[in-house]
């Protein structure tokens, strides 16, 4: 893999604009997956509904779920949802450092929307101090002329082993001089210890920076938690800004990361069965959220160690951060054999991005962009071949699907390969006047590069209707996301002390 070169003098970045937002608040967690991303989205929507100019910001994110910005950069999908909550187009400055894992110890490093290179954990730790000026630059650019920024930390606020070079939590809060509110997840248990333990591990200066905490995902009677609030207050001196009850409609919004893909099933009554193999480095799995939202779709993510179930209507090969390595993993699981059996029984297969590349006859990575240089045979289900290239394709795209009643489609491309071959003469899509993807001669194997494909209601309904004749209905997916964001904002307004969280920023709501 290509390593990140040592920084030189010309790579030193200083903030170019000293402007700051009128107000900025940082949410940090007592751990990972406590709901920070969702809460930032809800606060962004709540403030926007009050008429304020607000934007989200996350200094450093680690995720293979990414979105393309208008200027051809990439950021975490969570920040794209938060931007949507503000009524904004995603900006590369909303998430200036994005780490895209390629192995258990290494990741691709994206800085201000552009790929910087690959680094293992030790090398990245050494690199972080050189990235802080660029993070501050993005923070200041994004805050110019805005009423507020709502900032999201990463992982735990008390990762003391990483504190000396931190740019994601207290290191950034200190550099930008931000107040901090902790988010703690009571649903996982141990919430009192998580908050008090965080306080115990933080040095005194960082304790003073924390203004209080929010209890998230509460079930039951909040009155029974009153003694815990007294204990936490006595041990830490921190106040509680509110107890957020469990919010079921969160299921209608994209998950924060792959921790939600446990191998279970989502969706409705199972009249239609759609299967997705859970690849080791699955990427952009939120592509499948619109399918899971359909009442008659049973969407199953199949974990390693289990065969692909027979009898499914459709198998979808997802995106991946390491195409060849995940193709090797598919073969090791025997999923390539399951896939061919599925086709012999009359099933259909669709590949998205890396999944599309895997369907071809050959994948070559001569430069070692995703792993050791080399090439490997593909699954041979489409007559196409892919060669990885150093230039990464990052662009928003829209068009239509000729084989599906010319249904409109839209989304984004994010890949490092070019795919050619006879089957591309039957493209799955026409995007901005050019063909994309391929379809087999019998029409049962398809692939394309477009992420976000299933969010198009007309395309999704045409695809599902083709799998099961006579089905009716269908959800309005994008409308549902907007409704869920509004409901989340109202939920937070009801249960949080918004005036205390944002002092001087928002006036009391008039009667």
C-alpha positions in Angstrom: 0.0 0.0 0.0 1.2 3.5 -0.7 2.5 5.1 2.5 2.1 8.7 3.6 5.2 10.7 2.9 6.9 12.6 5.7 5.5 16.1 5.9 7.6 18.9 4.5 7.6 22.6 5.1 5.3 23.3 2.2 2.7 20.9 3.8 2.4 23.0 6.9 -1.1 24.5 7.0 -2.2 27.4 9.2 -5.7 28.6 9.7 -6.4 31.0 6.9 -9.4 32.8 8.5 -9.6 33.7 12.1 -13.4 34.0 12.0 -15.2 31.8 14.5 -18.9 30.9 14.7 -20.9 32.8 17.2 -21.2 29.6 19.3 -19.7 26.1 19.2 -20.5 23.1 21.3 -18.7 19.8 21.3 -20.4 16.4 22.1 -17.9 13.8 23.3 -18.8 10.3 24.3 -18.0 8.1 27.3 -17.4 5.4 24.6 -18.0 4.5 21.0 -21.5 4.1 19.6 -23.2 6.0 22.4 -25.3 8.0 19.9 -23.2 11.1 19.3 -23.8 11.2 15.6 -27.5 11.0 16.0 -27.6 13.6 18.7 -25.5 16.1 16.6 -28.0 15.6 13.7 -30.9 16.2 16.1 -29.4 19.3 17.6 -28.5 20.6 14.1 -32.1 20.1 12.9 -33.5 21.7 16.1 -31.3 24.8 15.8 -32.1 25.1 12.1 -35.8 24.9 12.8 -35.3 27.9 15.2 -34.0 29.9 12.2 -30.3 29.7 13.1 -27.4 29.2 10.7 -25.7 26.0 11.9 -23.4 23.3 10.6 -21.9 20.0 11.9 -18.2 19.4 12.3 -16.3 16.2 13.2 -12.5 16.7 13.4 -11.7 13.0 12.8 -13.9 10.1 11.8 -13.1 6.5 11.2 -15.6 4.8 8.9 -15.9 3.1 5.5 -19.3 4.8 5.1 -18.4 7.9 3.1 -20.2 10.6 1.1 -19.0 12.8 -1.8 -19.1 16.5 -1.4 -20.0 19.0 -4.1 -16.3 19.9 -4.7 -15.3 16.3 -5.2 -14.1 15.4 -1.7 -15.3 12.8 0.7 -16.4 12.9 4.3 -18.1 10.5 6.7 -21.8 9.6 5.8 -22.8 10.6 9.4 -21.6 14.2 8.6 -23.5 14.2 5.3 -26.7 13.3 7.3 -25.9 16.0 9.8 -25.5 18.5 6.9 -28.9 17.4 5.6 -30.3 18.1 9.0 -29.1 21.7 8.6 -30.4 22.0 5.1 -26.8 22.2 3.7 -24.9 20.4 1.0 -22.0 18.3 2.5 -18.7 20.1 2.6 -15.2 18.5 2.9 -14.6 20.9 5.8 -17.3 19.2 7.9 -15.0 16.2 8.5 -11.4 17.2 7.7 -9.8 13.9 8.7 -11.5 10.6 7.6 -9.8 7.3 8.3 -11.1 4.4 6.1 -9.9 1.1 7.6 -8.2 -1.3 5.2 -7.0 -3.8 7.8 -7.0 -4.3 11.6 -4.0 -2.0 12.0 -4.0 0.3 8.9 -6.3 2.8 7.1 -6.5 5.1 4.2 -6.1 8.7 5.4 -8.3 11.3 3.8 -7.6 15.0 4.7 -9.9 17.8 3.7 -11.6 15.5 1.2 -8.5 14.2 -0.5 -6.6 10.9 -0.1 -3.3 11.6 1.6 -2.1 8.0 1.7 -2.2 4.9 3.8 -0.8 4.5 7.3 -0.7 1.9 10.1 -1.8 2.9 13.6 1.7 3.8 14.8 2.5 6.0 11.8 -0.8 7.7 12.0 -0.4 8.5 15.6 2.9 10.2 14.7 1.2 12.1 11.9 -1.7 13.6 13.9 0.1 16.7 15.2 0.8 17.8 11.6 -2.9 17.4 10.8 -4.2 19.6 13.6 -3.6 22.9 11.8 -5.7 21.6 8.8 -8.4 20.5 11.2 -8.5 24.0 12.7 -8.4 25.5 9.3 -11.6 23.6 8.3 -13.3 24.5 11.6 -12.7 28.2 11.1 -13.7 28.1 7.4 -16.9 26.3 8.2 -17.7 28.6 11.1 -17.3 31.8 9.1 -20.6 33.7 9.3 -22.5 31.0 11.1 -24.5 31.2 14.3 -23.2 27.9 15.6 -21.2 24.7 14.9 -22.2 21.5 16.6 -19.0 19.4 16.9 -18.8 15.6 17.4 -16.0 13.8 19.1 -14.8 10.2 18.3 -14.8 7.2 20.6 -14.2 8.1 24.2 -13.3 11.4 25.8 -10.9 9.6 28.2 -8.6 7.7 25.8 -5.6 8.8 27.9 -3.2 6.5 26.0 -3.8 8.6 22.8 -4.1 12.0 24.5 -0.7 13.3 23.7 -1.5 13.6 19.9 -5.3 13.8 20.1 -7.1 15.7 17.4 -10.5 14.1 17.8 -11.6 14.8 21.4 -10.1 16.9 24.2 -7.0 17.8 22.1 -9.3 19.5 19.6 -11.6 21.0 22.2 -8.5 22.5 23.8 -7.0 23.8 20.6 -10.4 25.4 19.5 -11.3 26.4 23.1 -14.7 24.6 23.1 -17.1 23.7 25.8 -17.8 20.0 26.0 -20.9 17.9 26.9 -20.6 14.2 27.4 -23.0 11.7 25.9 -23.5 8.4 27.8 -25.5 5.4 26.7 -27.5 3.9 29.5 -28.8 1.0 27.3 -25.5 -0.8 27.4 -25.3 -0.7 31.2 -22.7 0.9 33.5 -23.6 4.4 32.7 -22.8 5.8 36.2 -19.3 4.2 36.1 -18.8 5.5 32.5 -19.4 9.1 33.5 -17.7 9.0 36.9 -14.8 7.0 35.4 -14.4 9.6 32.6 -14.2 12.3 35.2 -11.6 10.4 37.2 -9.4 9.9 34.1 -9.5 13.5 32.8 -6.9 16.0 34.1 -8.4 18.9 36.0 -8.2 21.4 33.1 -10.2 19.0 30.9 -12.8 18.4 33.7 -13.4 22.1 33.9 -14.1 22.1 30.1 -16.9 19.6 30.5 -20.1 21.5 31.2 -22.2 18.4 31.9 -23.7 15.3 30.3 -26.6 13.8 28.5 -28.0 10.3 29.3 -29.0 8.7 26.0 -31.3 5.7 25.1 -33.2 5.6 28.4 -36.0 3.1 28.9 -38.3 3.1 31.9 -39.2 5.7 34.6 -36.6 8.6 34.8 -37.7 9.2 38.4 -35.9 6.0 39.4 -32.7 7.4 38.0 -32.8 10.5 40.3 -30.4 8.9 43.0 -27.9 8.2 40.2 -28.0 11.9 39.1 -27.3 13.0 42.7 -24.4 10.5 42.9 -22.9 11.6 39.6 -23.2 15.3 40.6 -21.6 14.7 43.9 -18.6 12.8 42.4 -18.1 15.1 39.3 -19.8 18.4 39.9 -21.3 18.1 36.4 -24.9 18.8 35.7 -27.3 16.7 33.6 -28.7 18.5 30.6 -31.4 15.9 30.1 -32.3 12.2 29.9 -33.2 11.2 26.3 -35.7 8.3 26.2 -35.2 5.5 23.6 -36.0 6.9 20.1 -37.4 4.1 18.0 -37.5 6.2 14.8 -33.7 6.2 14.8 -34.0 3.0 12.8 -35.1 5.2 9.9 -31.8 7.0 9.9 -28.4 5.7 8.8 -26.4 3.9 11.5 -23.2 5.4 12.8 -21.0 2.5 11.8 -20.7 -1.2 11.0 -21.4 -2.1 14.7 -25.1 -2.4 13.8 -24.4 -5.1 11.2 -24.6 -8.1 13.5 -25.7 -10.6 10.9 -29.4 -10.3 11.8 -32.2 -9.3 9.5 -34.1 -6.1 9.1 -37.1 -5.0 7.2 -40.6 -6.3 6.9 -42.6 -9.6 6.6 -40.2 -11.3 4.2 -42.3 -11.6 1.1 -39.1 -10.5 -0.7 -35.8 -11.9 0.5 -32.6 -9.9 -0.2 -29.3 -11.1 1.0 -26.0 -9.2 1.5 -22.8 -11.0 2.4 -21.1 -9.0 5.2 -17.6 -8.6 3.8 -14.7 -8.0 6.2 -14.3 -4.4 4.9 -17.8 -3.7 3.8 -18.2 0.0 2.8 -21.2 2.3 2.4 -23.6 -0.3 3.8 -26.2 2.5 4.3 -26.9 2.0 0.6 -29.3 -0.7 1.8 -31.3 1.4 4.2 -34.1 2.1 1.7 -34.5 -1.6 1.1 -34.8 -2.3 4.8 -37.5 0.4 5.1 -39.8 -1.6 2.8 -42.5 -3.5 4.7 -42.4 -6.5 2.4 -38.6 -6.8 2.2 -36.5 -9.1 4.5 -32.9 -7.8 4.3 -30.3 -10.2 5.8 -26.6 -9.4 6.3 -24.9 -12.7 6.3 -21.9 -12.9 8.6 -18.7 -15.0 8.1 -19.3 -18.6 9.0 -22.7 -18.9 7.5 -23.6 -19.8 3.9 -25.6 -17.5 1.7 -29.2 -18.8 2.1 -30.8 -20.4 -0.9 -34.2 -19.2 -2.1 -33.4 -15.5 -1.8 -34.9 -13.3 -4.5 -31.8 -11.1 -4.8 -28.1 -11.2 -3.6 -26.4 -7.9 -3.5 -22.6 -7.7 -3.3 -21.8 -4.4 -1.4 -19.0 -1.9 -1.6 -15.6 -2.7 0.0 -12.5 -0.8 1.0 -10.3 -3.7 -0.1 -11.8 -5.3 -3.1 -9.3 -8.2 -3.8 -8.9 -9.1 -0.1 -12.7 -9.2 0.4 -13.1 -11.3 -2.8 -10.5 -13.7 -1.3 -12.6 -13.7 1.9 -15.7 -14.5 -0.2 -14.0 -17.6 -1.7 -12.7 -18.7 1.7 -16.3 -18.6 3.0 -17.6 -20.6 0.0 -19.9 -17.7 -0.9 -18.8 -17.8 -4.5 -20.2 -21.4 -4.7 -23.4 -20.3 -2.9 -23.7 -17.4 -5.4 -23.5 -19.7 -8.4 -26.1 -22.1 -6.9 -28.3 -19.1 -6.3 -28.2 -18.2 -10.0 -28.8 -21.8 -11.1 -32.0 -21.7 -9.1 -33.2 -18.6 -10.9 -32.0 -15.9 -8.5 -30.6 -12.5 -9.4 -27.3 -10.8 -8.4 -26.5 -7.1 -8.2 -23.1 -5.6 -7.4 -22.4 -2.1 -6.2 -19.0 -0.5 -6.7 -16.5 -3.1 -5.4 -19.2 -5.7 -5.6 -19.6 -4.8 -9.3 -15.8 -5.3 -9.8 -15.9 -8.7 -8.1 -18.6 -9.9 -10.5 -16.1 -9.5 -13.4 -13.5 -11.9 -14.8 -10.4 -10.2 -13.4 -9.3 -7.5 -10.9 -5.9 -6.0 -11.2 -4.1 -3.7 -8.7 -0.7 -3.1 -10.3 0.2 -0.2 -8.0 -0.8 -1.9 -4.8 -3.4 0.8 -3.9 -5.5 -1.5 -1.7 -2.9 -4.1 -0.8 0.0 -6.0 -2.3 0.4 -5.4 -6.1 -1.1 -8.1 -8.2 -4.2 -9.4 -9.9 -6.8 -12.1 -9.2 -9.6 -13.8 -11.1 -13.1 -12.4 -10.4 -16.3 -14.4 -10.0 -16.7 -14.5 -13.7 -20.4 -13.6 -13.6 -20.1 -10.5 -15.8 -17.8 -10.3 -18.9 -15.9 -7.2 -17.6 -12.5 -6.6 -16.1 -11.2 -3.9 -13.7 -7.9 -2.3 -13.2 -7.3 -0.1 -10.2 -5.9 3.4 -10.9 -4.3 6.0 -8.6 -6.8 8.7 -9.4 -9.9 8.2 -7.3 -13.3 8.9 -8.9 -15.3 11.1 -6.5 -18.4 12.7 -8.0 -22.1 13.2 -7.5 -24.1 11.6 -10.4 -27.7 11.4 -11.6 -29.5 9.8 -14.5 -31.8 6.9 -15.2 -32.0 3.1 -15.5 -33.0 2.0 -19.0 -33.9 -1.6 -18.0 -36.2 -0.3 -15.2 -38.6 1.9 -17.1 -36.0 4.6 -17.2 -36.5 5.2 -13.5 -34.5 8.2 -12.3 -31.5 7.5 -10.1 -29.1 9.7 -8.2 -26.2 9.3 -5.8 -22.4 9.4 -6.0 -19.4 7.5 -7.3 -16.4 6.7 -5.1 -13.9 4.2 -6.5 -10.3 3.7 -7.7 -10.9 1.5 -10.7 -12.0 1.4 -14.3 -14.1 -1.4 -15.6 -14.3 -2.4 -19.2 -15.6 -5.4 -21.2 -18.3 -6.7 -23.6 -21.1 -6.6 -21.0 -20.7 -2.9 -20.5 -22.4 -2.6 -23.9 -25.5 -3.3 -21.8 -25.1 -0.6 -19.1 -27.3 -0.8 -16.1 -27.5 3.0 -15.8 -27.1 6.2 -17.9 -25.4 8.8 -15.6 -25.1 12.4 -16.8 -25.1 11.2 -20.4 -22.6 8.4 -20.0 -23.1 4.6 -19.5 -22.4 3.1 -16.1 -22.3 -0.6 -15.1 -23.1 -3.8 -17.0 -25.8 -6.4 -17.3 -25.3 -10.1 -18.3 -26.9 -11.4 -21.5 -29.7 -13.2 -19.5 -30.4 -10.1 -17.4 -29.9 -11.8 -14.1 -26.5 -10.4 -13.1 -26.0 -6.6 -12.9 -23.5 -4.2 -11.5 -22.8 -0.4 -11.3 -20.7 2.1 -9.5 -23.5 4.3 -8.2 -23.9 4.5 -4.4 -27.3 5.7 -3.3 -29.0 3.8 -6.0 -31.8 2.4 -3.9 -32.8 5.8 -2.4 -34.6 6.5 -5.7 -38.2 5.5 -5.0 -39.1 4.8 -8.7 -35.9 2.7 -9.2 -36.4 0.7 -6.0 -40.0 0.0 -6.7 -39.3 -1.1 -10.3 -36.5 -3.4 -9.1 -38.7 -5.0 -6.4 -41.7 -5.3 -8.6 -39.5 -7.2 -11.1 -38.5 -9.6 -8.3 -42.1 -10.3 -7.2 -45.0 -9.8 -9.6 -48.1 -8.3 -8.2 -46.6 -6.5 -5.2 -48.1 -3.1 -4.3 -47.2 -0.2 -2.1 -43.7 1.1 -1.3 -42.3 3.7 1.0 -41.2 7.3 0.2 -37.7 6.8 1.6 -36.3 10.4 1.4 -39.6 11.8 2.8 -39.2 9.3 5.7 -35.7 10.5 6.5 -36.9 14.1 6.7 -39.8 13.1 9.0 -37.4 11.1 11.2 -35.0 14.1 11.5 -37.9 16.4 12.4 -39.1 13.9 15.0 -35.6 13.6 16.4 -35.3 17.4 16.8 -38.7 17.5 18.5 -37.7 14.6 20.8 -34.5 16.4 21.9 -36.4 19.7 22.4 -38.8 18.0 24.7 -36.2 16.2 26.9 -33.1 18.4 26.8 -32.5 21.8 28.4 -31.8 23.6 25.1 -31.4 27.0 26.6 -28.7 25.8 29.0 -26.9 23.8 26.2 -26.8 26.9 24.0 -26.7 29.9 26.4 -27.3 33.2 24.7 -27.7 31.6 21.3 -31.4 30.9 21.3 -34.2 32.9 22.9 -37.0 31.1 24.8 -39.8 30.0 22.6 -42.7 32.4 22.9 -46.0 31.1 24.2 
